[in-house]
Amino acid sequence: MATDPSRQDRATRRFERQFAMFERKVPALRRPLNAIRAKGWWVVRVPVAFFFIIGGILAILPVFGVWMLPIGFLLLAVDITALRGPLADAIVRGRRRIALWRRRR
């Protein structure tokens, strides 16, 4: 099933906006996020992403945690275009739910 190029472009732009949001919210992350997203870093990014995903699955162990899953998928989505749209949607939904939860408190 081939995806529409314009849909991929929108998903990529939305994905990049989420990175920009992280950089605005936590300015200290700007340099590491830009470095890890550089083109030649896929050799490091993919194994680290798989390590984080496996660590998130092994969350019952003391060192690992569920917090590792989103980071692993975020790193993997930098290289796999098909993950960008669903991951950007999940980030936006999560941010909205957190904002709603904070307003209720």
LOKEBA-277597 format. One line per field, with one value per atom (N, C-alpha, C): x negated, y negated, z negated; atom name; residue number from 1; residue in three letters. Coordinates in Angstrom, 3 decimals. Example, Ala and Ser with C-alpha at 12.3 -4.5 7.8 and 13.67 -1.06 7.14 Angstrom:
2
X <- [-13.190; -12.300; -13.200; -12.850; -13.670; -12.900]
Y <- [5.690; 4.500; 3.300; 2.250; 1.060; -0.030]
Z <- [-7.800; -7.800; -7.800; -7.080; -7.140; -7.870]
torgu <- [N; CA; C; N; CA; C]
nuro <- [1; 1; 1; 2; 2; 2]
nulum <- [Ala; Ala; Ala; Ser; Ser; Ser]
END
This chain:
105
X <- [-0.840; 0.000; -0.888; -0.856; -1.644; -0.885; -1.626; -0.985; -1.104; -0.191; -0.152; -1.347; -2.156; -3.320; -2.963; -1.823; -1.454; -1.117; -0.547; -0.249; -1.549; -2.540; -3.846; -4.507; -4.395; -4.979; -4.330; -3.006; -2.304; -2.725; -2.847; -3.259; -4.680; -5.556; -6.937; -6.989; -6.212; -6.188; -5.641; -4.592; -4.021; -5.019; -5.728; -6.762; -7.861; -8.293; -9.336; -8.842; -7.561; -7.001; -7.042; -6.882; -6.946; -8.365; -9.365; -10.750; -10.986; -10.448; -10.607; -9.949; -8.812; -8.130; -8.999; -9.607; -10.495; -11.661; -12.200; -13.323; -12.917; -11.690; -11.210; -10.958; -10.345; -10.002; -11.240; -12.224; -13.454; -14.638; -15.065; -16.136; -17.440; -17.679; -18.905; -18.920; -17.758; -17.681; -17.962; -18.057; -18.213; -19.447; -20.589; -21.827; -21.808; -21.449; -21.422; -20.397; -19.235; -18.223; -18.688; -19.317; -19.826; -20.957; -21.804; -22.914; -22.415; -21.456; -20.978; -20.167; -19.594; -18.813; -19.662; -20.961; -21.836; -21.836; -22.034; -21.909; -22.840; -24.068; -25.026; -24.876; -23.976; -23.861; -22.924; -22.392; -21.461; -22.120; -23.434; -24.158; -24.087; -24.045; -23.925; -22.454; -21.649; -20.251; -19.433; -19.570; -18.749; -19.050; -20.322; -20.569; -20.137; -20.339; -19.918; -18.393; -17.693; -16.226; -15.755; -16.378; -15.989; -16.306; -17.420; -17.749; -16.667; -16.242; -15.198; -13.867; -13.519; -12.259; -12.300; -13.384; -13.525; -13.547; -14.224; -14.222; -12.841; -12.033; -10.662; -9.806; -10.077; -9.344; -9.741; -10.984; -11.478; -11.279; -10.186; -9.945; -9.832; -9.664; -9.548; -10.900; -11.971; -13.307; -13.575; -14.376; -14.559; -15.187; -16.103; -16.814; -15.972; -15.138; -14.361; -12.999; -12.306; -10.983; -10.190; -8.910; -8.025; -8.399; -9.054; -9.465; -10.397; -11.016; -11.962; -11.259; -10.025; -9.303; -9.109; -8.549; -8.359; -9.659; -10.705; -11.991; -12.519; -12.404; -12.853; -12.084; -10.759; -9.962; -10.238; -10.505; -10.832; -12.141; -13.141; -14.410; -14.242; -13.449; -13.242; -12.467; -11.549; -10.747; -11.570; -12.719; -13.578; -14.017; -14.219; -14.693; -13.592; -12.485; -11.402; -10.229; -10.029; -9.025; -7.614; -7.318; -5.965; -5.573; -6.531; -6.239; -5.981; -6.377; -6.296; -4.876; -3.955; -2.563; -1.913; -1.902; -1.282; -1.961; -3.271; -3.980; -3.679; -3.636; -3.294; -1.866; -0.955; 0.425; 0.468; -0.296; -0.318; -0.893; -1.917; -2.501; -1.479; -0.789; 0.215; 1.340; 1.840; 2.887; 2.420; 1.194; 0.663; 0.542; 0.062; -0.052; 1.313; 2.331; 3.684; 4.249; 4.040; 4.541; 3.854; 2.565; 1.846; 2.368; 2.592; 3.115; 4.504; 5.343; 6.687; 6.607; 5.735; 5.557; 5.085; 4.156; 3.660; 4.747; 5.607; 6.699; 7.705; 7.927; 8.894; 8.383; 7.080; 6.511; 6.629]
Y <- [1.179; 0.000; -1.246; -1.997; -3.224; -4.362; -5.176; -6.301; -7.543; -8.450; -9.701; -10.558; -11.053; -11.859; -13.102; -13.724; -14.923; -14.562; -13.398; -12.936; -12.699; -12.107; -11.896; -13.223; -14.186; -15.503; -16.165; -16.071; -16.637; -15.936; -14.616; -13.858; -14.242; -14.423; -14.801; -16.197; -17.128; -18.488; -18.486; -17.709; -17.634; -17.013; -15.998; -15.351; -16.348; -17.129; -18.138; -19.220; -19.569; -20.545; -20.024; -18.716; -18.147; -18.252; -18.029; -18.227; -19.689; -20.598; -22.029; -22.388; -21.761; -22.010; -21.541; -20.353; -19.863; -20.825; -21.353; -22.282; -23.589; -24.058; -25.282; -25.061; -23.925; -23.651; -23.394; -22.694; -22.370; -22.804; -24.063; -24.570; -23.779; -23.125; -22.332; -21.135; -20.733; -19.600; -19.984; -21.265; -21.712; -21.096; -21.215; -20.704; -19.170; -18.421; -16.957; -16.472; -17.124; -16.711; -16.977; -18.098; -18.390; -17.446; -17.109; -16.202; -14.799; -14.314; -12.949; -12.826; -13.927; -13.894; -14.134; -14.345; -14.579; -13.349; -13.573; -12.508; -11.323; -11.527; -10.438; -9.632; -10.023; -9.378; -8.185; -7.749; -6.628; -5.367; -5.255; -4.083; -3.998; -5.123; -5.160; -5.150; -5.898; -6.107; -4.816; -3.973; -2.765; -1.770; -1.430; -0.507; -1.089; -2.379; -3.003; -2.960; -3.188; -3.124; -1.727; -0.699; 0.665; 0.984; 0.467; 0.662; 0.044; -1.160; -1.812; -1.055; -0.568; 0.165; 1.466; 2.199; 3.446; 3.136; 2.065; 1.656; 1.290; 0.692; 0.363; 1.605; 2.617; 3.876; 4.597; 4.462; 5.088; 4.170; 3.456; 2.436; 2.998; 4.295; 4.854; 4.894; 4.780; 4.755; 3.364; 3.257; 1.973; 0.858; 1.198; 0.166; -0.372; 0.470; 0.098; -0.449; -1.039; -1.572; -1.822; -2.030; -2.283; -3.593; -4.493; -5.772; -5.586; -4.413; -4.161; -3.911; -3.441; -3.142; -4.368; -5.468; -6.612; -7.176; -7.153; -7.661; -6.775; -5.462; -4.540; -4.718; -4.842; -5.034; -6.393; -7.402; -8.722; -8.664; -7.994; -7.858; -7.034; -5.997; -5.148; -5.889; -6.752; -7.494; -8.509; -8.890; -9.805; -9.135; -7.814; -7.098; -6.375; -6.061; -5.328; -6.286; -6.694; -7.704; -7.261; -5.980; -5.491; -5.668; -5.778; -5.953; -7.405; -8.323; -9.742; -10.216; -9.886; -10.332; -9.808; -8.472; -7.947; -8.433; -8.576; -9.033; -10.499; -11.332; -12.743; -12.862; -12.041; -12.043; -11.646; -10.619; -10.162; -11.232; -11.949; -13.017; -14.123; -14.517; -15.583; -15.149; -13.913; -13.413; -13.379; -12.923; -12.875; -14.259; -15.225; -16.594; -17.163; -16.880; -17.373; -16.737; -15.441; -14.764; -15.281; -15.526; -16.070; -17.458; -18.287; -19.637; -19.574; -18.673; -18.513; -18.030; -17.088; -16.575; -17.678; -18.512; -19.622; -20.645; -20.901; -21.858; -21.341; -20.052; -19.468; -19.493; -19.485; -19.502; -20.881]
Z <- [0.000; 0.000; 0.000; 1.043; 1.135; 0.452; -0.263; -0.935; -0.073; -0.275; 0.462; 0.034; 0.991; 0.629; -0.182; 0.127; -0.625; -2.070; -2.290; -3.649; -4.411; -3.738; -4.373; -4.706; -3.798; -4.052; -5.259; -5.359; -6.516; -7.797; -7.743; -8.922; -9.329; -8.350; -8.655; -9.258; -8.695; -9.252; -10.669; -10.919; -12.270; -13.235; -12.776; -13.583; -13.941; -12.968; -13.208; -14.170; -14.097; -15.042; -16.468; -16.640; -17.984; -18.540; -17.685; -18.119; -18.479; -17.673; -17.959; -19.287; -19.582; -20.851; -22.017; -21.876; -22.933; -23.147; -22.048; -22.148; -22.814; -22.563; -23.212; -24.700; -25.030; -26.432; -27.281; -26.708; -27.442; -26.574; -26.694; -25.827; -25.924; -27.041; -27.185; -26.238; -25.738; -24.817; -23.364; -23.078; -21.691; -21.029; -21.633; -21.026; -20.908; -21.979; -21.823; -20.791; -20.729; -19.755; -18.323; -18.105; -16.764; -16.388; -17.354; -17.072; -16.748; -17.512; -17.303; -16.018; -15.533; -14.296; -13.056; -13.205; -12.051; -11.138; -9.852; -8.860; -9.099; -9.448; -9.593; -10.874; -11.749; -13.047; -13.066; -11.941; -11.938; -12.480; -12.312; -12.796; -14.327; -14.978; -16.439; -16.844; -16.109; -16.475; -16.494; -15.490; -15.382; -16.505; -16.776; -17.901; -19.252; -19.454; -20.716; -20.823; -19.714; -19.717; -20.100; -19.517; -19.868; -21.323; -21.830; -23.245; -24.137; -23.816; -24.602; -24.522; -23.334; -23.185; -23.981; -23.875; -24.645; -26.139; -26.528; -27.932; -28.427; -27.578; -27.958; -28.119; -27.297; -27.422; -28.711; -29.111; -30.343; -31.551; -31.581; -32.603; -34.009; -34.155; -35.505; -36.213; -35.462; -36.074; -36.634; -37.690; -38.377; -37.532; -36.638; -35.881; -34.733; -34.179; -33.006; -33.412; -32.460; -32.760; -31.497; -31.666; -30.545; -29.855; -30.561; -29.987; -28.799; -28.676; -27.588; -26.250; -26.276; -25.036; -24.139; -24.655; -23.753; -23.207; -24.006; -23.526; -22.408; -22.579; -21.542; -20.246; -20.345; -19.135; -18.491; -19.305; -18.770; -17.984; -18.521; -17.808; -16.538; -16.600; -15.434; -14.344; -14.741; -13.767; -12.979; -13.499; -12.738; -11.437; -11.476; -10.298; -9.530; -10.171; -9.511; -9.324; -8.095; -7.766; -8.139; -8.021; -8.302; -9.766; -10.659; -12.087; -12.472; -11.622; -11.990; -12.241; -11.352; -11.498; -12.769; -12.968; -14.184; -15.463; -15.432; -16.630; -16.923; -15.895; -16.105; -16.631; -16.111; -16.615; -18.087; -18.445; -19.838; -20.760; -20.315; -21.133; -21.361; -20.300; -20.418; -21.353; -21.184; -22.078; -23.523; -23.746; -25.102; -25.720; -24.937; -25.457; -25.805; -24.970; -25.249; -26.515; -26.685; -27.886; -29.144; -29.069; -30.225; -30.555; -29.524; -29.760; -30.383; -29.900; -30.460; -31.909; -32.173; -33.524; -34.485; -34.004; -34.854; -35.128; -34.153; -34.357; -35.381; -35.395; -36.343; -37.764; -37.935; -39.289; -39.827]
torgu <- [N; CA; C; N; CA; C; N; CA; C; N; CA; C; N; CA; C; N; CA; C; N; CA; C; N; CA; C; N; CA; C; N; CA; C; N; CA; C; N; CA; C; N; CA; C; N; CA; C; N; CA; C; N; CA; C; N; CA; C; N; CA; C; N; CA; C; N; CA; C; N; CA; C; N; CA; C; N; CA; C; N; CA; C; N; CA; C; N; CA; C; N; CA; C; N; CA; C; N; CA; C; N; CA; C; N; CA; C; N; CA; C; N; CA; C; N; CA; C; N; CA; C; N; CA; C; N; CA; C; N; CA; C; N; CA; C; N; CA; C; N; CA; C; N; CA; C; N; CA; C; N; CA; C; N; CA; C; N; CA; C; N; CA; C; N; CA; C; N; CA; C; N; CA; C; N; CA; C; N; CA; C; N; CA; C; N; CA; C; N; CA; C; N; CA; C; N; CA; C; N; CA; C; N; CA; C; N; CA; C; N; CA; C; N; CA; C; N; CA; C; N; CA; C; N; CA; C; N; CA; C; N; CA; C; N; CA; C; N; CA; C; N; CA; C; N; CA; C; N; CA; C; N; CA; C; N; CA; C; N; CA; C; N; CA; C; N; CA; C; N; CA; C; N; CA; C; N; CA; C; N; CA; C; N; CA; C; N; CA; C; N; CA; C; N; CA; C; N; CA; C; N; CA; C; N; CA; C; N; CA; C; N; CA; C; N; CA; C; N; CA; C; N; CA; C; N; CA; C; N; CA; C; N; CA; C; N; CA; C; N; CA; C; N; CA; C; N; CA; C; N; CA; C; N; CA; C; N; CA; C; N; CA; C; N; CA; C]
nuro <- [1; 1; 1; 2; 2; 2; 3; 3; 3; 4; 4; 4; 5; 5; 5; 6; 6; 6; 7; 7; 7; 8; 8; 8; 9; 9; 9; 10; 10; 10; 11; 11; 11; 12; 12; 12; 13; 13; 13; 14; 14; 14; 15; 15; 15; 16; 16; 16; 17; 17; 17; 18; 18; 18; 19; 19; 19; 20; 20; 20; 21; 21; 21; 22; 22; 22; 23; 23; 23; 24; 24; 24; 25; 25; 25; 26; 26; 26; 27; 27; 27; 28; 28; 28; 29; 29; 29; 30; 30; 30; 31; 31; 31; 32; 32; 32; 33; 33; 33; 34; 34; 34; 35; 35; 35; 36; 36; 36; 37; 37; 37; 38; 38; 38; 39; 39; 39; 40; 40; 40; 41; 41; 41; 42; 42; 42; 43; 43; 43; 44; 44; 44; 45; 45; 45; 46; 46; 46; 47; 47; 47; 48; 48; 48; 49; 49; 49; 50; 50; 50; 51; 51; 51; 52; 52; 52; 53; 53; 53; 54; 54; 54; 55; 55; 55; 56; 56; 56; 57; 57; 57; 58; 58; 58; 59; 59; 59; 60; 60; 60; 61; 61; 61; 62; 62; 62; 63; 63; 63; 64; 64; 64; 65; 65; 65; 66; 66; 66; 67; 67; 67; 68; 68; 68; 69; 69; 69; 70; 70; 70; 71; 71; 71; 72; 72; 72; 73; 73; 73; 74; 74; 74; 75; 75; 75; 76; 76; 76; 77; 77; 77; 78; 78; 78; 79; 79; 79; 80; 80; 80; 81; 81; 81; 82; 82; 82; 83; 83; 83; 84; 84; 84; 85; 85; 85; 86; 86; 86; 87; 87; 87; 88; 88; 88; 89; 89; 89; 90; 90; 90; 91; 91; 91; 92; 92; 92; 93; 93; 93; 94; 94; 94; 95; 95; 95; 96; 96; 96; 97; 97; 97; 98; 98; 98; 99; 99; 99; 100; 100; 100; 101; 101; 101; 102; 102; 102; 103; 103; 103; 104; 104; 104; 105; 105; 105]
nulum <- [Met; Met; Met; Ala; Ala; Ala; Thr; Thr; Thr; Asp; Asp; Asp; Pro; Pro; Pro; Ser; Ser; Ser; Arg; Arg; Arg; Gln; Gln; Gln; Asp; Asp; Asp; Arg; Arg; Arg; Ala; Ala; Ala; Thr; Thr; Thr; Arg; Arg; Arg; Arg; Arg; Arg; Phe; Phe; Phe; Glu; Glu; Glu; Arg; Arg; Arg; Gln; Gln; Gln; Phe; Phe; Phe; Ala; Ala; Ala; Met; Met; Met; Phe; Phe; Phe; Glu; Glu; Glu; Arg; Arg; Arg; Lys; Lys; Lys; Val; Val; Val; Pro; Pro; Pro; Ala; Ala; Ala; Leu; Leu; Leu; Arg; Arg; Arg; Arg; Arg; Arg; Pro; Pro; Pro; Leu; Leu; Leu; Asn; Asn; Asn; Ala; Ala; Ala; Ile; Ile; Ile; Arg; Arg; Arg; Ala; Ala; Ala; Lys; Lys; Lys; Gly; Gly; Gly; Trp; Trp; Trp; Trp; Trp; Trp; Val; Val; Val; Val; Val; Val; Arg; Arg; Arg; Val; Val; Val; Pro; Pro; Pro; Val; Val; Val; Ala; Ala; Ala; Phe; Phe; Phe; Phe; Phe; Phe; Phe; Phe; Phe; Ile; Ile; Ile; Ile; Ile; Ile; Gly; Gly; Gly; Gly; Gly; Gly; Ile; Ile; Ile; Leu; Leu; Leu; Ala; Ala; Ala; Ile; Ile; Ile; Leu; Leu; Leu; Pro; Pro; Pro; Val; Val; Val; Phe; Phe; Phe; Gly; Gly; Gly; Val; Val; Val; Trp; Trp; Trp; Met; Met; Met; Leu; Leu; Leu; Pro; Pro; Pro; Ile; Ile; Ile; Gly; Gly; Gly; Phe; Phe; Phe; Leu; Leu; Leu; Leu; Leu; Leu; Leu; Leu; Leu; Ala; Ala; Ala; Val; Val; Val; Asp; Asp; Asp; Ile; Ile; Ile; Thr; Thr; Thr; Ala; Ala; Ala; Leu; Leu; Leu; Arg; Arg; Arg; Gly; Gly; Gly; Pro; Pro; Pro; Leu; Leu; Leu; Ala; Ala; Ala; Asp; Asp; Asp; Ala; Ala; Ala; Ile; Ile; Ile; Val; Val; Val; Arg; Arg; Arg; Gly; Gly; Gly; Arg; Arg; Arg; Arg; Arg; Arg; Arg; Arg; Arg; Ile; Ile; Ile; Ala; Ala; Ala; Leu; Leu; Leu; Trp; Trp; Trp; Arg; Arg; Arg; Arg; Arg; Arg; Arg; Arg; Arg; Arg; Arg; Arg]
END
